[in-house]
Amino acid sequence: MADGKVLRTEPLDRAPNHLLPVELLEPGRGGRETSPELDRRTFLKAAALPCLACGLGGAGVLAPRAAAARTKEDESRYIREARFYEKQPHKKTKCVLCPRECVIDDRERGYCGVRENRGGAYYTLVHSRVCSAHIDPIEKKPFFHVYPGTTAFSIATAGCNVNCKMCQNWEISQVRPEQVRNVYLPPKELATLARQNGCKSIAYTYTEPVVFYEYMVDSADAGHAEGVKSVVVTGGYINRKPLEELCRHVDAIKVDLKAFSEKYYEEIVNGKLKPVLDGLVTMKSRGMWTEIVYLVVPTLNDSDDEFRRLAKWVKAELGPDVPVHFSRFHPEYLLKNLPPTPLKTL
């Protein structure tokens, strides 16, 4: 909404159903079942084609034309030692990347499903392991005041550190990486693809970039070396120290503020509101360009009182220059019983 006018009503930043141009897809291969890795040479060839930027829409995950069976060697290229964890007695690890601060036994994974304890050290399993990619208008993220009129090379890996009942990308956010098709896309190649396709920025989006933190930071640095910016689309569920570090690497952050009540976060998001608000304050204190999106869900977070409290908080804690987008809910995942947001509410 801008100047009291509804600008768009369709879902924002839904993951595409294709990573590749449609002529390279094998029909009927979408979905979330366990499957082989996407053939990398096919992807790199296709991603350089102009038709990747044509805006293939829909929801889901990428589908390969042909792929070989995975091997242990294939898996190893996605693994890096995680940042922001603490070693514990008895080969346990404590993740301090997000407010959950999972304590993980050896050979177990954290809540996000993409970070694993191996022998008392903690590893990300999704470095360069892209499950969805698309070239989007920057306004689709939506960023309204960042590089207007440009495109963003948008990517995601599997996994998330919350479980929103209204998630529109649940097929890739609420699964482990081995349950979706992926392509190996290391940071330098990602940056080169973005530049070759005329993208002003790389967008880390669709799922939750916090859970692929290491890949995001490395890709942002590689992008800057190619003259490509980096923007983050996140739920903002991240601890202060890794957030401060992230702000040194990326150019803009858009936070999906799910609601302005702890009850909503506990019951609908399976998280907490306060760490998200604290993170927004940190972003502004670090000079990070910050925008907020608030998904208006009928009967759950759409009261005038909640809108007013949010607006007052943003003005007092962040300043009047922070854009706040109110977006329309479309029935998804575990909230298909609710209607779309009435236009008169927006």
N, C-alpha and C positions, 0 to 999 in steps of 0.2 A: 504494500500500500504506500502511495506517495501522494501528498497533498490531498488526502482523503479519497483518492481514487484507487480502485482495485486494478492492479496492473496485469495480473495473471492468476488463473485458478487451477491450472493443471499441477500434478505433483512435481516438486522440485528435486533435482539431483537424484533421480532414480537411476540405478545401475542399468546400463544397456544390456540387451540380450545377446549382443554380438561384440566380440573383440575384433573380428575380421569382417571385410566386405562380404556381403551376402553370397556372392558366387563362390566363395571359398568355404562356405559352411556345409557340413553334412546334415541334411534335414533330420529333425527328430532327435537331436543329440543334446538338447538343453536339459536343465534340471540339476539336482544336487547330489546325484549318486556318486559313489566313488568311481574314479575314472583315471585314465592315463594322463600324463602331462601333454600339454599342447605342443605340437611341433614348432620349435622356435624359428627355424628358417622360414616356414610358411608365414608365421606371424610377422617377422621382420620385413619380409617381402611385401606383405599386404599392408602393413602399417605405413609404408612409404607411399602408398597409392592415394591419389586425391579423394577417392570415394570413401575413405575412412572418415573424412570430415563432412560427409553428407548428412549426418545426424540420424543414424539408425536408432530407433527408439525402442521402448518396451522394458520389461523387467526380466531379470534372470542372470545367467552367467554365460561365459563364453563357451563356444562349442568348436572342437577341432575338426578339420577335414580328415586328418590322419595322425596317429601318434603311436609311438612305440611304448612297450611296457616299461614301467618305472624300475629303476634299480637303486641299490643303496648309494651308488656313486651319484646318481641323479639327485637324490635327496640331500646329499652332503653340501651341494652348492648353495642351498638355501639357509644353511645354518651359520650363525655368527654368535659369539658370546654376547649376551644382553648387557646393556648399560643399566645402571640403577637397580642393583640388587645387592643383598647382603648375605654372606655365608653364615650358616647356623650350625650348631652341633648336630652330629649324627647325619651328616651329608644333606641336611635340609637347606633350603634357600628361602630368603624372604624378598619378594619383589617389592620395590619401593617406587615403581613407575607411576602407579595410579593409587587412588585412595583405598582400594581394596586391600593392598599390601598382603597379598596371598603368601602364606608359608607353605612351601611345597616339598613333599618327600621326594627322594631319589626316584627317577623315572616317571614322575607325575608331572602334570601340566597345571598352570594357573587357570583362573576362571575364564580367561579369554580363549583358551584352547590352542594358542599359537606360541607359547613360551614354555620351555620344559627344563626341568632339573635333570642333569646328567652327571652323576657322580659327585654331586655337591657344587657344581657350577651351573649357571642358568643360561639358557640359549634361546634366541629367537629362531623359529622354524620357517619364517616367511620373508627373509631378506631376498629381494629380487624375485619373489614368487607372486606374480601378478595374476589375479583371477578375473579382473574386469578392467577394461580400458576403453576409452572413447574420447573423441575430440568434441568438446562442448563449448557453447558460448559462456563466457565468464559470468554472465547474468544468471545462468541456470544454477549456479552453486548455492544460493544466489549472492553474488557480490554486486552491489549497486553503485559503488563508488571506487572500484579498483579496476584499472585498465579497461574502461568501458569500450565495447565494440570489438574486443579481442577474443581469441579462443584459448582454451586451457586443455592441455593434454591430461586427461583425468584418469587416475588409476586407483586400484584398491587391491589389497590382499584379503584373504579370509579372516574372520574373527572380529570380536568386539568385547569390550569390558563392561557393557551393560546389556540388558535384555528388554528393550522397549516393546511393549505389546502392540504398538502401532507401526513397527519398523517396516518400511517399504522395500528394503533390501535384505530381508531376513534370510533369503536363500543362500547368501554369501556371508552375511554377518554372524549368523547363529550356527555356523558349522566349523569344523576343523579343516585345515588346508588340504588334507588328503581326501576330503569329501567333494571337492570341486575341481574343475579343470584349471590348470595354471600354465603360465609361460615364464620361462627364465628371462628376466629383463633387468640386467644390472644397471646401476645408476648412470654410468657414462653412456650406455646405449639408449637409455630412457631420455636423457638430456639431448642426445643427438637426434632422436626421433621427434622430440618436441620441436626443436629448432627447424628440422627439415620440413615439418608440416606447418610451419608458420605460426606456431603457438607462442604467445607471449609468456605463458606460464605453464607450470606443472601443477595440477591440483590433486591433492591427496584427499580422497573422498569416498563416497558410496558406503563403506563400512565404518571403521573407526581407526584413523591414522595413528592414534596413540599406541595401538597394539603392534603396529609395524614401525615403531619409532626409529629404530636404527636405519632401516631402509629409507625412510622419509628424510632424515637428516643427511645421509650420504647422497641421496638424489638431489636434495636442495643445493648442496655444495657443488655437485657435478653440473647442475643446471646453471648456477651462477657463472661457472667457468665457460659456459656456452652462451651466456647472455640471456638466459631464460629465468624468469622469476618463479617463486614457489608460493602457493596459497594452500591453506589448510581448512578443511571442512570437518569439524569435530564436535562431539558432545561436550568437550571441555572437561572430561573426567580424568584429570591428571594432577600429579603432585607438583608442588611449587618448584622444586629444584629442576626436574626435567623440563618443566614449562619454561623456566628462565633460560635454560640452555637452548631449547627449541627456538625461542624468540631471537636468538643470535644467528639463526640459519634461514628463517623463512621471512616472507615479505608481508603477509597478511593472514589473519585468522578469522574465520566465521564460526561462531559457536551456536549450535542448536540448543537453545534453552528450552527444555521440554515443558516447563511450567514454572510458576513462582510459588510453589508450595512443597514442603517436605513430604507431605502425605502422598502427593502425586508421584514424586520421585521414588518413594518406597514401594508403592503399590503398582505403578505402571512401568517404571523404568528399572526397578531393582537397583537403585543407587541412592545418592544423597544430593540435595540441592547445594548445601553450603560450599563444598569444594569447587563446584562450578562457578558460583559467585565469586569466591576467593580468586579463582583463576582469571576471571574477567578483570578483576582489579589489578592483578599482576600484569596482565597483557598491557593494559593502559599505562601502568607505571613504567613499563619497559619501552614505551613509545611504539608499540605494535598497532598497526591499523587493524581495528576490531569491528566486526559487525555481528549482529545477533539475529537469529531467526527463531520465531515462536510459532510452533505448529498449533493451531487452534482446534482442539478436539471437543466436539459438542458434548455437553453435560459434565465434562471432566476438568477443563481448565479455561473455560470460556466466559467466566463471569466478569462483569464490568469492574468489580472490586479488585480482582486479580490483575486486570490490565492496568488499573490506576496504580496499584502498589508497585508493579513492575516498572512503569514509566517513572514514578518518583524515585525508585532505587537507581535506575540507570542515570537519571539526571544528576542525582546527588553523588553517586559513587564513581561514575564513569565520565559524565559530562554530557551536555546536550548535542554534541557532535557525533555521537555513536549511532549509526543507523540501526533501527529495529524493524525487521520484516515480520509481518503477520501472514502466515501462509495457511492454505486450505488443507484440511484433513481429508484423505480419501481412505475408505475402509480397507485395511490391510492386516495381515498376520493374525493376531489374536483379538483384534477389535473390529472384525467384519460385521458385528451386530450394530454398530453405530452408523448413522448417516453421514454423508459429507458435510462439511461446515457450510451453513447457510450463507449465501452471499451477503445478505443484509448484516450478518454478524461482522464480516470483514469490512 
